[in-house]
Amino acid sequence: MQFRSMLSAAALAASGLLVAPAAAGAADASTTAVACTYQRSGNHWVCITPGAFCPAAAHKKYGYAKVTNRKYRCTLTSGDIRWRWHRA
């Protein structure tokens, strides 16, 4: 579990390094992704992070990823002990 946390932290640090030297046009696109907030919109959720835990209100509901805008569903698979966003 600790290794996963370190890996996530490294990925976040690397993504921050890639955004800083970006050109002005590319910075606008990254700002849009960062400005996206995880929220419920009717029967679906927006700005979800694939693989992340999902709240009880989202169980068996659909959500759209904040970066790729792909469709995911909050499900409990056999190997999980908590509900997560999985590709629909």
BALOBA-1460 file (C-alpha; in Angstrom, 3 decimals):
// residues 88
<rec num="1" residu="m" x="0.000" y="0.000" z="0.000"/>
<rec num="2" residu="q" x="2.869" y="2.362" z="0.791"/>
<rec num="3" residu="f" x="4.485" y="1.695" z="-2.596"/>
<rec num="4" residu="r" x="1.252" y="2.706" z="-4.354"/>
<rec num="5" residu="s" x="1.212" y="5.996" z="-2.419"/>
<rec num="6" residu="m" x="4.808" y="6.726" z="-3.378"/>
<rec num="7" residu="l" x="4.081" y="5.873" z="-7.004"/>
<rec num="8" residu="s" x="1.063" y="8.202" z="-7.014"/>
<rec num="9" residu="a" x="3.107" y="11.002" z="-5.470"/>
<rec num="10" residu="a" x="5.816" y="10.536" z="-8.099"/>
<rec num="11" residu="a" x="3.249" y="10.642" z="-10.905"/>
<rec num="12" residu="l" x="1.724" y="13.834" z="-9.528"/>
<rec num="13" residu="a" x="5.152" y="15.438" z="-9.187"/>
<rec num="14" residu="a" x="6.057" y="14.465" z="-12.750"/>
<rec num="15" residu="s" x="2.806" y="15.846" z="-14.127"/>
<rec num="16" residu="g" x="3.451" y="19.127" z="-12.318"/>
<rec num="17" residu="l" x="6.874" y="19.361" z="-13.937"/>
<rec num="18" residu="l" x="5.392" y="18.827" z="-17.374"/>
<rec num="19" residu="v" x="2.777" y="21.556" z="-16.939"/>
<rec num="20" residu="a" x="5.185" y="24.277" z="-15.753"/>
<rec num="21" residu="p" x="7.292" y="24.694" z="-18.923"/>
<rec num="22" residu="a" x="4.340" y="24.285" z="-21.304"/>
<rec num="23" residu="a" x="3.531" y="26.886" z="-23.938"/>
<rec num="24" residu="a" x="0.754" y="29.416" z="-23.314"/>
<rec num="25" residu="g" x="-1.760" y="27.563" z="-25.530"/>
<rec num="26" residu="a" x="-1.106" y="24.247" z="-23.807"/>
<rec num="27" residu="a" x="-1.363" y="25.883" z="-20.373"/>
<rec num="28" residu="d" x="-4.995" y="26.797" z="-21.098"/>
<rec num="29" residu="a" x="-5.825" y="23.122" z="-21.729"/>
<rec num="30" residu="s" x="-4.125" y="22.010" z="-18.506"/>
<rec num="31" residu="t" x="-5.887" y="24.735" z="-16.531"/>
<rec num="32" residu="t" x="-9.239" y="23.399" z="-17.745"/>
<rec num="33" residu="a" x="-8.395" y="19.899" z="-16.497"/>
<rec num="34" residu="v" x="-7.247" y="21.255" z="-13.130"/>
<rec num="35" residu="a" x="-10.312" y="23.491" z="-12.766"/>
<rec num="36" residu="c" x="-12.612" y="20.486" z="-13.156"/>
<rec num="37" residu="t" x="-14.225" y="19.521" z="-9.848"/>
<rec num="38" residu="y" x="-15.596" y="16.118" z="-8.862"/>
<rec num="39" residu="q" x="-19.369" y="16.538" z="-8.609"/>
<rec num="40" residu="r" x="-22.746" y="14.935" z="-9.212"/>
<rec num="41" residu="s" x="-24.722" y="16.100" z="-12.221"/>
<rec num="42" residu="g" x="-28.162" y="14.490" z="-12.245"/>
<rec num="43" residu="n" x="-27.765" y="10.693" z="-12.530"/>
<rec num="44" residu="h" x="-24.076" y="10.790" z="-13.428"/>
<rec num="45" residu="w" x="-20.824" y="12.197" z="-12.044"/>
<rec num="46" residu="v" x="-18.296" y="14.437" z="-13.765"/>
<rec num="47" residu="c" x="-14.556" y="14.907" z="-13.302"/>
<rec num="48" residu="i" x="-13.952" y="11.479" z="-11.791"/>
<rec num="49" residu="t" x="-10.512" y="9.895" z="-11.493"/>
<rec num="50" residu="p" x="-10.445" y="6.342" z="-12.927"/>
<rec num="51" residu="g" x="-9.622" y="3.720" z="-10.308"/>
<rec num="52" residu="a" x="-10.313" y="6.082" z="-7.418"/>
<rec num="53" residu="f" x="-12.741" y="5.268" z="-4.632"/>
<rec num="54" residu="c" x="-16.286" y="6.486" z="-5.242"/>
<rec num="55" residu="p" x="-18.832" y="7.698" z="-2.669"/>
<rec num="56" residu="a" x="-21.886" y="5.703" z="-1.568"/>
<rec num="57" residu="a" x="-24.131" y="8.034" z="-3.567"/>
<rec num="58" residu="a" x="-22.290" y="6.996" z="-6.758"/>
<rec num="59" residu="h" x="-22.650" y="3.215" z="-6.344"/>
<rec num="60" residu="k" x="-23.701" y="1.646" z="-9.676"/>
<rec num="61" residu="k" x="-23.788" y="5.105" z="-11.305"/>
<rec num="62" residu="y" x="-21.785" y="6.351" z="-14.268"/>
<rec num="63" residu="g" x="-19.145" y="9.049" z="-14.337"/>
<rec num="64" residu="y" x="-16.906" y="10.726" z="-16.879"/>
<rec num="65" residu="a" x="-13.139" y="11.071" z="-16.466"/>
<rec num="66" residu="k" x="-11.792" y="14.594" z="-16.056"/>
<rec num="67" residu="v" x="-8.922" y="14.169" z="-18.531"/>
<rec num="68" residu="t" x="-10.154" y="11.697" z="-21.169"/>
<rec num="69" residu="n" x="-13.926" y="12.214" z="-20.740"/>
<rec num="70" residu="r" x="-14.371" y="8.411" z="-21.004"/>
<rec num="71" residu="k" x="-17.299" y="6.712" z="-19.310"/>
<rec num="72" residu="y" x="-16.752" y="4.834" z="-16.023"/>
<rec num="73" residu="r" x="-19.041" y="3.085" z="-13.553"/>
<rec num="74" residu="c" x="-18.767" y="2.906" z="-9.786"/>
<rec num="75" residu="t" x="-18.597" y="-0.834" z="-9.082"/>
<rec num="76" residu="l" x="-17.382" y="-3.315" z="-6.502"/>
<rec num="77" residu="t" x="-15.317" y="-6.047" z="-8.156"/>
<rec num="78" residu="s" x="-14.315" y="-9.340" z="-6.576"/>
<rec num="79" residu="g" x="-10.809" y="-8.173" z="-5.640"/>
<rec num="80" residu="d" x="-11.844" y="-4.811" z="-4.181"/>
<rec num="81" residu="i" x="-13.002" y="-4.116" z="-0.646"/>
<rec num="82" residu="r" x="-14.229" y="-0.624" z="-1.592"/>
<rec num="83" residu="w" x="-16.233" y="0.739" z="-4.523"/>
<rec num="84" residu="r" x="-14.100" y="2.187" z="-7.335"/>
<rec num="85" residu="w" x="-14.509" y="3.815" z="-10.728"/>
<rec num="86" residu="h" x="-14.023" y="1.137" z="-13.420"/>
<rec num="87" residu="r" x="-14.200" y="1.520" z="-17.218"/>
<rec num="88" residu="a" x="-17.765" y="1.002" z="-18.457"/>
